[in-house]
């Protein structure tokens, strides 16, 4: 799957009118805030000044500028007055005389620019465009635009009219985007379709015309600050620490839903024998698979999280500055990052695991429609041949298909000449906290019992 790229956000916010009595105080602020919020999903503001006087000539120039942008994908925002008489519909520019539906920016002008955008985007797969219009009668307006585009059939396009065929209210779109981003910001993956669906849930009169013919992921990183709740002093200290370390390591710890759980990883004590075995393996093994397994609640994730922290120079310097951990606890095996990536597998399909590993290990995979094949694994493995890498994955038993992930993905990575994989997993997917141990009397990890030619080690942790 190709790497999600940043997208352009072009906003045309018309707040002043020569012939219309109602001026729209607040739309400039709305446009600026919507642009800022979309930045969390990879949006980059265009160079169009929000304070411009948007007469008809300026609007047409702004649309041409949108079409000729550098970024392949984009969101085009229009906030202002509009009008529909049931047959025709138009958007009001600064100098549009009354009635707006007859004298404003008609659907033909917008459709022509949207089509020119498609001509530019068509060969830049999977470039997409999202056109959102907040104005009275905007639902009818986007329907007219769609009708005019029907024969040319541009793809990877979504047209949204915020107010249907009725009245629009200043701030309606901004509030909907705020709610959408709030719900999406903690998701590990966000698509254009997710964003459109969230807007649809918030706006009852929304008219959505979508020609998005595939799942298109956005360049989104869940902010660690939104994940944890804790007393203010602990929260502030924790955020200072987390902001100083690499993104993939922050994402690994974001799987823990409370600050006190991360504190357990950082202020880790005990498990000396297990830690020694893991670090000894990291120091000596050139390839292979090491499994950390044990009963639910026995501390596998805390142990692995602490190993991740202690083996990273960036964590070590951050911890020293923040006063976390004792000096002997932050001694890293080397001066370079031990783990190239750290991934929690909870709820991930085999396709998602392959995609995430390829992304974090900088291996290009072809864009697919949320599917995968053995060819994806082959491409991932081929891209790592000759490279020295170490991968940390936790929660194997919580993946959608742990056996497939273990046998077709992790095993093949660990078989590579310089590939090392550290895995955290329960011995059985049937294990439950306080339940009978289905693996009692059996050493090792059943899921990874067959590991081909790779060197496998298994470290078991037991409940305290």
C-alpha positions as CSV (number, residue, x, y, z in Angstrom):
1,X,0.0,0.0,0.0
2,X,1.4,3.4,-0.9
3,X,2.4,5.9,1.7
4,X,-0.5,8.4,2.5
5,X,0.6,11.9,1.4
6,X,-0.3,15.3,2.7
7,X,-3.2,17.0,0.9
8,X,-3.9,20.6,0.1
9,X,-6.7,22.6,1.8
10,X,-8.0,25.5,-0.2
11,X,-10.6,27.7,1.5
12,X,-12.7,30.3,-0.2
13,X,-14.6,32.1,2.7
14,X,-16.7,35.0,1.4
15,X,-17.7,37.1,4.4
16,X,-18.4,40.5,2.7
17,X,-20.9,41.3,0.0
18,X,-21.6,44.4,-2.1
19,X,-25.2,43.7,-2.9
20,X,-26.3,41.3,-0.2
21,X,-27.4,42.8,3.1
22,X,-26.3,39.9,5.4
23,X,-22.6,40.0,6.0
24,X,-21.1,36.7,7.3
25,X,-19.1,37.5,10.4
26,X,-17.2,34.4,11.6
27,X,-16.7,32.5,8.4
28,X,-13.0,33.5,8.2
29,X,-12.5,32.1,11.6
30,X,-14.4,29.0,10.7
31,X,-12.3,28.4,7.6
32,X,-9.1,28.9,9.5
33,X,-10.2,26.4,12.2
34,X,-11.4,23.8,9.8
35,X,-8.1,24.1,7.9
36,X,-6.2,23.6,11.2
37,X,-8.3,20.6,12.2
38,X,-7.8,18.9,8.8
39,X,-4.1,19.4,9.5
40,X,-4.4,16.5,12.0
41,X,-5.2,14.3,9.0
42,X,-2.4,15.6,6.8
43,X,-4.0,18.8,5.4
44,X,-1.7,21.6,4.4
45,X,-3.2,25.1,3.9
46,X,-2.8,26.6,0.4
47,X,-1.4,30.1,-0.1
48,X,-4.8,31.7,-0.7
49,X,-5.3,34.5,1.8
50,X,-8.5,34.0,3.8
51,X,-9.0,37.8,4.1
52,X,-9.2,38.3,0.3
53,X,-12.2,40.1,-1.2
54,X,-13.7,37.3,-3.1
55,X,-15.3,39.0,-6.1
56,X,-16.2,36.8,-9.1
57,X,-12.8,37.4,-10.8
58,X,-10.9,36.5,-7.6
59,X,-13.0,33.4,-7.0
60,X,-12.3,32.1,-10.5
61,X,-8.6,32.8,-10.0
62,X,-8.7,31.0,-6.7
63,X,-10.3,27.9,-8.3
64,X,-7.7,27.9,-11.0
65,X,-5.0,28.1,-8.3
66,X,-6.7,25.1,-6.6
67,X,-6.5,23.1,-9.8
68,X,-2.8,23.9,-10.4
69,X,-1.7,23.1,-6.8
70,X,1.4,21.1,-6.1
71,X,-0.2,18.5,-3.8
72,X,-2.0,15.7,-5.7
73,X,-5.0,15.4,-3.3
74,X,-7.0,18.2,-1.8
75,X,-10.0,19.5,0.1
76,X,-11.8,22.5,-1.5
77,X,-13.8,24.5,1.1
78,X,-16.5,27.1,0.2
79,X,-18.1,29.0,3.0
80,X,-20.5,31.9,2.2
81,X,-23.9,32.7,0.9
82,X,-25.8,30.7,-1.8
83,X,-29.3,30.4,-3.2
84,X,-31.5,27.9,-5.0
85,X,-34.9,28.4,-6.5
86,X,-35.5,24.7,-6.9
87,X,-34.2,24.6,-10.5
88,X,-31.1,26.7,-10.5
89,X,-28.5,27.3,-7.7
90,X,-25.5,29.5,-7.4
91,X,-22.9,30.7,-4.8
92,X,-22.6,34.4,-4.0
93,X,-19.3,36.2,-4.7
94,X,-18.6,39.7,-3.3
95,X,-20.0,41.5,-6.4
96,X,-22.9,39.1,-7.2
97,X,-26.1,41.1,-7.6
98,X,-29.5,39.7,-6.5
99,X,-31.0,37.2,-7.1
100,X,-28.0,35.0,-6.3
101,X,-29.3,31.9,-8.1
102,X,-29.3,33.8,-11.4
103,X,-26.2,36.0,-10.9
104,X,-23.8,34.2,-8.7
105,X,-21.1,31.5,-9.4
106,X,-23.2,28.9,-11.2
107,X,-22.7,25.1,-11.2
108,X,-21.2,25.1,-14.7
109,X,-18.2,27.1,-13.6
110,X,-17.6,24.9,-10.6
111,X,-18.1,21.7,-12.6
112,X,-15.5,22.9,-15.2
113,X,-12.9,23.5,-12.5
114,X,-13.6,20.1,-10.8
115,X,-13.3,18.4,-14.2
116,X,-10.0,20.1,-14.8
117,X,-8.8,19.0,-11.4
118,X,-9.6,15.4,-12.4
119,X,-7.6,15.8,-15.6
120,X,-4.7,16.8,-13.4
121,X,-5.3,14.0,-10.9
122,X,-6.2,11.1,-13.1
123,X,-2.7,9.9,-13.6
124,X,-1.6,10.6,-10.0
125,X,-3.2,7.5,-8.5
126,X,-4.6,7.5,-5.8
127,X,-5.0,11.3,-5.7
128,X,-8.4,12.4,-4.5
129,X,-10.5,15.5,-4.1
130,X,-13.1,16.5,-1.6
131,X,-15.3,19.5,-2.3
132,X,-17.3,20.8,0.7
133,X,-19.7,23.7,0.3
134,X,-21.4,25.4,3.2
135,X,-24.1,27.8,1.8
136,X,-27.8,28.0,1.5
137,X,-29.0,25.6,-1.2
138,X,-25.6,23.9,-1.4
139,X,-27.2,20.4,-1.6
140,X,-29.0,21.4,-4.9
141,X,-25.8,23.1,-6.1
142,X,-23.6,20.0,-5.7
143,X,-26.3,17.9,-7.4
144,X,-26.2,20.2,-10.4
145,X,-22.4,20.0,-10.4
146,X,-22.6,16.2,-10.3
147,X,-25.1,16.2,-13.2
148,X,-22.8,18.3,-15.3
149,X,-19.9,15.9,-14.5
150,X,-21.8,12.7,-15.1
151,X,-20.7,12.1,-18.7
152,X,-17.1,12.7,-17.9
153,X,-17.3,10.6,-14.7
154,X,-14.3,11.8,-12.6
155,X,-13.2,9.3,-10.0
156,X,-11.8,9.6,-6.5
157,X,-14.0,12.6,-5.9
158,X,-16.6,13.5,-3.3
159,X,-19.0,16.4,-3.4
160,X,-20.6,17.6,-0.2
161,X,-23.4,20.2,0.2
162,X,-23.7,20.9,3.9
163,X,-27.2,22.4,4.0
164,X,-29.1,20.3,1.5
165,X,-31.6,22.5,-0.3
166,X,-32.4,24.7,2.7
167,X,-30.8,27.4,4.8
168,X,-27.2,27.2,6.1
169,X,-26.0,28.5,9.4
170,X,-22.6,29.9,10.1
171,X,-20.5,27.5,12.2
172,X,-22.4,24.4,11.2
173,X,-19.6,22.9,9.2
174,X,-16.9,23.9,11.7
175,X,-18.8,22.1,14.5
176,X,-19.2,19.0,12.4
177,X,-15.5,18.9,11.5
178,X,-14.6,19.4,15.2
179,X,-16.8,16.4,16.2
180,X,-15.4,14.3,13.4
181,X,-11.8,15.0,14.2
182,X,-12.4,14.4,17.9
183,X,-13.8,10.9,17.1
184,X,-11.1,10.1,14.5
185,X,-8.0,11.4,16.1
186,X,-7.5,8.2,18.2
187,X,-8.1,5.8,15.4
188,X,-4.9,4.1,14.2
189,X,-6.0,4.5,10.5
190,X,-8.2,7.1,9.0
191,X,-9.6,7.1,5.5
192,X,-11.3,9.8,3.4
193,X,-14.4,7.7,3.7
194,X,-14.2,7.7,7.5
195,X,-14.1,11.5,7.5
196,X,-17.1,11.8,5.1
197,X,-19.0,9.2,7.3
198,X,-18.4,11.2,10.5
199,X,-19.6,14.4,8.8
200,X,-22.7,12.6,7.6
201,X,-23.5,11.6,11.2
202,X,-23.2,15.2,12.4
203,X,-25.1,17.0,9.6
204,X,-28.7,15.8,9.1
205,X,-29.2,17.8,5.8
206,X,-25.9,16.8,4.2
207,X,-25.9,15.9,0.5
208,X,-23.0,13.6,-0.3
209,X,-22.2,12.5,-3.8
210,X,-19.2,10.2,-3.7
211,X,-17.1,8.6,-6.5
212,X,-14.5,7.3,-4.1
213,X,-13.9,3.9,-5.6
214,X,-11.4,2.6,-3.0
215,X,-10.4,3.0,0.6
216,X,-8.0,5.9,0.7
217,X,-5.9,6.3,3.8
218,X,-4.9,9.7,5.2
219,X,-1.5,10.6,6.6
220,X,-2.7,10.5,10.2
221,X,-0.8,9.9,13.4
222,X,-2.9,9.5,16.6
223,X,-1.7,12.1,19.1
224,X,-0.4,10.5,22.2
225,X,-1.9,13.3,24.3
226,X,-5.4,12.2,23.5
227,X,-4.9,8.7,24.8
228,X,-4.0,9.0,28.5
229,X,-5.8,10.3,31.5
230,X,-3.9,11.0,34.7
231,X,-3.4,13.6,37.5
232,X,-2.1,16.9,35.9
233,X,1.5,16.6,37.3
234,X,1.9,13.0,36.1
235,X,0.3,13.8,32.7
236,X,2.6,16.8,32.1
237,X,5.7,14.9,33.0
238,X,4.6,11.9,30.8
239,X,3.8,14.1,27.8
240,X,7.2,15.8,28.1
241,X,8.9,12.4,28.0
242,X,6.8,10.9,25.2
243,X,7.3,13.9,22.9
244,X,11.0,13.4,23.0
245,X,11.0,9.9,21.5
246,X,10.5,8.4,18.0
247,X,7.0,8.2,16.6
248,X,6.7,4.4,16.3
249,X,7.7,4.0,20.0
250,X,5.0,6.6,21.1
251,X,2.5,4.7,19.0
252,X,3.4,1.4,20.6
253,X,2.8,2.9,24.1
254,X,-0.4,4.5,22.9
255,X,-2.0,1.1,23.0
256,X,-2.0,1.4,26.8
257,X,-5.1,3.3,27.8
258,X,-4.1,4.9,31.1
259,X,-1.0,6.9,32.2
260,X,-0.5,4.6,35.2
261,X,0.0,1.7,32.8
262,X,2.8,3.6,31.0
263,X,4.2,4.6,34.3
264,X,4.5,0.9,35.1
265,X,6.6,0.5,31.9
266,X,8.8,3.5,32.8
267,X,9.2,2.8,36.5
268,X,9.6,-0.9,35.8
269,X,11.2,-3.1,38.5
270,X,11.7,-6.9,38.7
271,X,11.8,-9.4,35.9
272,X,15.6,-9.3,36.1
273,X,16.1,-12.9,34.7
274,X,13.7,-12.3,31.8
275,X,15.2,-8.9,31.0
276,X,18.7,-10.4,31.1
277,X,17.7,-13.1,28.6
278,X,16.1,-10.7,26.2
279,X,19.0,-8.3,26.2
280,X,21.5,-11.1,25.9
281,X,19.6,-12.3,22.8
282,X,19.6,-8.8,21.4
283,X,23.3,-8.5,21.9
284,X,24.2,-11.9,20.4
285,X,21.6,-13.0,17.9
286,X,22.1,-12.0,14.3
287,X,18.7,-13.4,13.2
288,X,15.7,-15.3,14.5
289,X,12.6,-15.1,16.7
290,X,12.3,-14.5,20.4
291,X,8.9,-15.0,22.1
292,X,7.8,-13.5,25.4
293,X,4.8,-15.5,26.5
294,X,2.9,-16.0,29.7
295,X,-0.5,-15.8,31.4
296,X,-2.8,-12.8,30.9
297,X,-1.9,-10.1,33.4
298,X,1.6,-11.5,34.0
299,X,3.3,-8.4,32.7
300,X,4.4,-9.4,29.1
301,X,3.5,-6.0,27.6
302,X,5.1,-4.1,30.5
303,X,8.3,-6.1,30.1
304,X,8.4,-5.5,26.4
305,X,7.6,-1.8,26.8
306,X,10.4,-1.5,29.3
307,X,12.8,-3.3,26.9
308,X,11.8,-0.9,24.2
309,X,12.5,2.1,26.5
310,X,15.8,0.7,27.8
311,X,17.2,-0.2,24.4
312,X,16.6,3.2,22.8
313,X,19.1,6.0,23.2
314,X,16.4,8.6,22.6
315,X,14.4,7.2,25.5
316,X,17.5,7.2,27.6
317,X,18.3,10.9,27.1
318,X,14.6,11.8,27.6
319,X,14.4,9.8,30.8
320,X,17.6,11.2,32.2
321,X,16.4,14.8,31.6
322,X,13.0,14.1,33.1
323,X,14.4,12.2,36.1
324,X,12.7,8.9,35.3
325,X,14.3,5.6,35.9
326,X,17.4,4.8,37.9
327,X,20.8,5.2,36.0
328,X,21.3,1.4,35.8
329,X,17.8,1.0,34.2
330,X,18.6,3.2,31.2
331,X,21.7,1.5,29.9
332,X,21.0,0.8,26.2
333,X,22.7,-2.1,24.3
334,X,24.2,0.4,21.8
335,X,24.2,3.9,20.5
336,X,21.8,3.2,17.7
337,X,18.1,2.4,17.9
338,X,17.7,-1.4,18.6
339,X,14.2,-1.7,17.2
340,X,13.4,-0.2,13.8
341,X,9.7,-0.4,14.6
342,X,7.3,-1.4,17.4
343,X,3.8,-2.5,16.6
344,X,0.8,-3.7,18.7
345,X,-1.3,-6.2,16.8
346,X,-4.5,-6.0,18.7
347,X,-7.5,-6.0,16.2
348,X,-5.3,-6.0,13.1
349,X,-5.9,-8.2,10.1
350,X,-3.0,-9.9,8.3
351,X,-3.3,-7.3,5.6
352,X,-3.1,-4.5,8.1
353,X,0.0,-6.1,9.8
354,X,1.8,-6.4,6.4
355,X,0.8,-2.8,5.5
356,X,2.0,-1.4,8.8
357,X,5.3,-3.2,8.8
358,X,5.9,-2.2,5.2
359,X,5.2,1.4,6.0
360,X,7.3,1.6,9.1
361,X,10.2,-0.4,7.4
362,X,10.0,1.9,4.3
363,X,9.1,-0.9,1.9
364,X,6.7,0.1,-0.9
365,X,3.7,-2.1,-1.6
366,X,1.2,-1.7,-4.4
367,X,-2.0,0.2,-3.4
368,X,-4.8,-2.3,-2.9
369,X,-8.5,-2.2,-2.1
370,X,-8.0,-3.3,1.5
371,X,-7.0,-6.8,0.4
372,X,-3.7,-8.7,0.3
373,X,-2.1,-11.8,-1.2
374,X,1.0,-13.8,-0.7
375,X,2.6,-11.4,-3.2
376,X,2.5,-8.7,-0.6
377,X,4.5,-10.8,1.8
378,X,7.0,-11.6,-1.0
379,X,7.4,-7.9,-1.7
380,X,7.9,-7.1,2.0
381,X,10.5,-9.8,2.4
382,X,12.3,-8.9,-0.9
383,X,12.5,-5.3,0.3
384,X,14.2,-6.4,3.5
385,X,16.8,-8.8,2.0
386,X,20.3,-7.6,2.9
387,X,19.0,-5.3,5.6
388,X,19.7,-5.6,9.3
389,X,16.5,-5.0,11.3
390,X,14.8,-5.8,14.6
391,X,11.1,-5.6,15.0
392,X,9.1,-5.7,18.2
393,X,5.4,-6.8,18.0
394,X,3.1,-7.3,21.0
395,X,-0.4,-8.7,21.3
396,X,0.0,-11.5,18.7
397,X,-2.9,-13.4,20.3
398,X,-5.1,-10.3,19.9
399,X,-4.7,-10.1,16.1
400,X,-7.6,-11.1,13.9
401,X,-5.8,-14.2,12.6
402,X,-2.8,-14.8,14.9
403,X,-1.8,-18.1,13.3
404,X,-1.6,-16.5,9.8
405,X,0.3,-13.5,11.1
406,X,2.8,-15.8,12.9
407,X,3.3,-18.3,10.1
408,X,3.2,-16.1,7.0
409,X,4.6,-12.8,8.2
410,X,6.7,-13.0,11.4
411,X,8.3,-16.4,10.6
412,X,9.4,-15.2,7.2
413,X,10.9,-12.0,8.6
414,X,12.8,-14.0,11.2
415,X,14.1,-16.3,8.5
416,X,15.9,-13.5,6.8
417,X,19.7,-13.5,7.2
418,X,19.8,-10.4,9.4
419,X,16.1,-10.2,10.5
420,X,15.2,-10.4,14.2
421,X,11.6,-10.4,15.6
422,X,10.7,-10.1,19.2
423,X,7.1,-11.1,19.9
424,X,4.7,-10.8,22.9
425,X,1.8,-13.2,23.0
426,X,-0.3,-15.3,25.3
427,X,0.4,-19.0,24.9
428,X,-3.2,-19.5,23.7
429,X,-5.9,-17.3,22.4
430,X,-8.2,-18.9,24.9
431,X,-6.3,-17.6,27.9
432,X,-8.3,-15.4,30.2
433,X,-7.3,-13.5,33.3
434,X,-8.1,-15.6,36.4
435,X,-9.0,-18.5,34.1
436,X,-7.4,-22.0,34.0
437,X,-4.1,-21.9,32.2
438,X,-4.7,-24.0,29.0
439,X,-0.9,-24.1,28.4
440,X,0.1,-25.4,31.8
441,X,2.7,-28.2,31.5
442,X,3.6,-27.0,28.0
443,X,6.7,-25.0,27.3
444,X,7.0,-22.4,24.6
445,X,4.4,-20.7,22.6
446,X,2.0,-22.9,20.6
447,X,1.4,-20.4,17.9
448,X,5.1,-20.2,17.1
449,X,6.0,-23.8,17.7
450,X,7.1,-24.2,14.1
451,X,9.7,-21.6,13.1
452,X,11.5,-23.1,10.1
453,X,15.2,-22.5,10.1
454,X,15.2,-19.4,12.3
455,X,16.6,-19.3,15.8
456,X,13.7,-19.3,18.2
457,X,13.9,-18.5,21.9
458,X,11.0,-18.3,24.3
459,X,10.9,-16.4,27.5
460,X,8.0,-17.1,29.8
461,X,6.6,-14.7,32.4
462,X,4.5,-16.0,35.2
463,X,1.9,-14.2,37.2
464,X,3.1,-12.7,40.5
